[in-house]
Amino acid sequence: MIIDLPEKRYYTIGEVAKAFDVNTSLIRFWEKEFDELKPKKTAKGNRKFTPEDIKNLQLIFHLVKERGFTLEGAKIHLKEERKKTLDNFEIIAKLEGVRNQLIKLKEQL
């Protein structure tokens, strides 16, 4: 899944939830469950997600929603094979981007 967010330093939880097409409660739940997610919080307690947080969320989303991992399975997978999984995920994301560009080009012909 390719997340289409504008380049920003921080994203609100609403922007993140909308980009992933999930409820904000799921994002908050994953934040509690996964140590990799550490959004900054304002004085009011509002979460501000960095691009690094978005990358981690994409990886968690991929493992849980697309590959069907349980939360425990995803945690173990992230801890034991993080580098390999991240590399594979980035390759897949780039290939999906190229595919989408090719489809757009084909439609323009």
TORGURO-196340 format. One record per residue: residue in one letter; x, z, y of N, C-alpha, C in turn. Coordinates in steps of 0.2 Angstrom, whole numbers, padded with zeros to 4 digits, always signed. Atoms other than C-alpha are relative to their C-alpha. Example, Ala and Ser with C-alpha at 12.3 -4.5 7.8 and 13.67 -1.06 7.14 Angstrom:
2
a+0004+0000-0006+0062+0039-0022+0004+0000+0006
s-0004-0001-0006+0068+0036-0005-0004+0003+0005
//
This chain:
109
m+0004+0000-0006+0000+0000+0000+0004+0000+0006
i-0004+0000-0006+0007-0005+0017-0004+0003+0005
i+0003-0004-0006+0003+0007+0031+0002-0004+0006
d-0001+0004-0006+0001-0002+0047-0001+0005+0006
l+0000-0005-0006+0005+0011+0061+0005-0003+0005
p-0005+0002-0005+0013+0007+0078+0006+0004+0000
e-0006-0004-0001+0030+0012+0081+0000+0006+0005
k+0001-0006-0005+0029+0030+0088+0005+0005-0003
r-0004-0006+0002+0039+0046+0087-0004+0005-0004
y+0005-0004+0003+0024+0056+0082-0007-0003-0001
y+0007+0002+0001+0007+0053+0074-0004+0006-0001
t+0005-0006+0001-0008+0064+0074-0003-0001-0007
i+0002+0000+0006-0016+0069+0058-0006-0005-0001
g+0005+0005+0001-0031+0058+0062+0002-0007+0000
e-0003+0006+0001-0020+0043+0064+0002-0002-0007
v-0003+0001+0007-0012+0046+0048-0005-0001-0005
a+0005+0000+0004-0028+0049+0039-0004-0007+0000
k+0004+0007-0001-0036+0033+0046+0005-0005-0004
a-0005+0005+0003-0020+0023+0041+0000+0000-0008
f+0000+0000+0007-0021+0029+0023-0007+0000-0003
d+0007+0001+0002-0040+0028+0023-0002+0006-0005
v+0002-0006+0004-0042+0046+0017-0002+0005+0005
n+0002-0005-0005-0049+0062+0025+0006+0004+0002
t-0005-0004-0002-0039+0073+0035+0002+0006-0004
s-0001-0005+0004-0042+0087+0023+0005-0001-0006
l-0005+0002+0005-0032+0078+0010+0007+0000+0002
i-0007+0000-0003-0017+0076+0021+0002+0007+0001
r-0001-0007-0001-0018+0095+0025+0002+0003-0007
f-0001-0002+0007-0019+0098+0006+0006-0002-0003
w-0007+0003+0002-0004+0087+0002+0005+0004+0004
e-0005-0004-0004+0005+0096+0016+0002+0007-0004
k-0001-0007+0003+0003+0113+0007+0003-0001-0007
e-0003+0001+0006+0007+0105-0010+0007-0002-0001
f-0006+0003+0001+0022+0095-0007+0005+0003+0006
d-0005-0003-0005+0038+0103+0001+0003-0006+0004
e-0003+0006-0004+0043+0085+0007-0004-0001+0007
l+0004+0001-0006+0029+0085+0020+0001+0006+0005
k-0001-0006-0004+0034+0096+0035-0001-0003+0007
p+0001+0002-0007+0025+0090+0051+0001+0005+0005
k-0001-0005-0005+0029+0098+0067-0007+0002+0002
k+0007-0003-0003+0015+0109+0075+0001+0002+0007
t+0000-0001-0007+0011+0110+0093-0002+0008+0001
a+0002-0007-0001+0007+0127+0101-0007+0001-0002
k+0007-0001+0003-0011+0124+0097-0001-0001-0007
g+0000+0000+0007-0007+0121+0079-0002-0007-0002
n+0001+0007+0002-0010+0102+0079+0006-0003-0003
r-0006+0002+0004+0001+0093+0067+0002-0007+0003
k-0003+0006-0003+0013+0079+0073+0004-0002-0006
f-0004+0003+0005+0019+0068+0059+0005-0005+0002
t-0005+0005-0002+0036+0059+0061+0000-0006-0005
p-0001+0006+0005+0040+0042+0053+0003+0002-0007
e-0002-0003+0007+0049+0052+0039-0005+0003-0004
d+0006-0003+0004+0033+0061+0035-0004-0005-0002
i+0004+0005+0003+0024+0045+0034+0003-0003-0006
k-0003+0003+0006+0037+0038+0022-0002+0004-0006
n+0001-0005+0006+0035+0054+0011-0008-0001-0002
l+0007+0001+0002+0016+0052+0012-0002-0006-0003
q+0001+0006+0004+0017+0034+0007+0002+0001-0007
l-0002-0001+0007+0027+0039-0008-0005+0004-0004
i+0005-0004+0004+0015+0053-0013-0006-0004-0001
f+0006+0004+0001+0000+0042-0010+0001-0005-0006
h-0001+0005+0005+0008+0028-0021+0000+0004-0007
l-0001-0003+0006+0012+0041-0035-0007+0002-0002
v+0006-0003+0002-0005+0050-0035-0006-0005+0000
k+0006+0004+0000-0018+0037-0030+0001-0007-0003
e-0001+0006+0003-0010+0021-0036+0003+0000-0007
r-0003+0000+0007+0000+0026-0051-0004+0005-0004
g+0004-0005+0004-0012+0040-0056+0004+0006-0003
f-0004-0006+0002+0001+0054-0057-0005+0006+0002
t+0003-0006-0002-0006+0072-0057+0004+0003+0006
l-0004-0003-0006+0000+0083-0042+0006+0003-0003
e-0006-0003+0003+0012+0092-0054+0005-0005-0002
g-0004+0005+0002+0018+0076-0061+0004-0004+0006
a-0003+0003-0006+0021+0069-0044+0006+0004+0003
k-0006-0004-0003+0031+0084-0038+0006+0000-0004
i-0006+0001+0005+0042+0083-0054+0003-0006+0001
h-0002+0006-0001+0044+0065-0051+0004-0001+0006
l-0003+0000-0006+0049+0067-0033+0007+0004+0000
k-0007-0004+0000+0062+0081-0037+0005-0003-0004
e-0005+0003+0005+0070+0072-0052+0002-0007+0001
e-0001+0007+0000+0069+0054-0048-0001-0003+0007
r+0002+0001-0007+0067+0054-0029+0003-0007+0003
k-0003+0006-0002+0080+0041-0025-0002-0006-0003
k+0003+0006+0003+0075+0029-0038-0007-0002+0002
t+0007+0002-0002+0057+0030-0034-0001-0002+0007
l+0000+0003-0007+0060+0028-0016+0003-0007+0001
d-0003+0007-0001+0071+0013-0018-0005-0005-0003
n+0005+0004+0003+0058+0005-0030-0006-0001+0005
f+0005+0001-0004+0044+0009-0018+0001-0004+0006
e-0002+0004-0006+0053+0002-0003+0000-0008-0002
i+0000+0007+0002+0056-0014-0013-0007-0003-0001
i+0007+0003+0001+0038-0016-0018-0004-0001+0007
a+0004+0001-0006+0032-0013+0000+0003-0006+0004
k-0003+0006-0003+0044-0026+0007-0003-0007-0003
l+0003+0005+0003+0038-0038-0006-0007-0002+0001
e+0007+0001-0002+0020-0035-0002-0001-0003+0007
g+0000+0003-0006+0024-0038+0016+0002-0008+0000
v-0002+0007+0000+0032-0055+0012-0006-0004-0003
r+0006+0003+0003+0017-0059+0001-0006-0001+0005
n+0005+0000-0005+0005-0055+0015+0002-0005+0006
q-0002+0005-0004+0015-0066+0027-0001-0007-0003
l+0001+0006+0003+0015-0080+0015-0008-0002+0000
i+0007+0002+0000-0004-0079+0013-0002-0002+0007
k+0002+0002-0007-0006-0079+0032+0002-0007+0001
l-0003+0007-0002+0005-0095+0033-0004-0005-0004
k+0004+0005+0004-0005-0103+0019-0007-0001+0003
e+0007+0000-0003-0022-0099+0028+0001-0005+0006
q+0000+0003-0006-0015-0107+0044+0001-0008-0001
l-0001+0007+0001-0011-0124+0035-0006-0003-0001
//
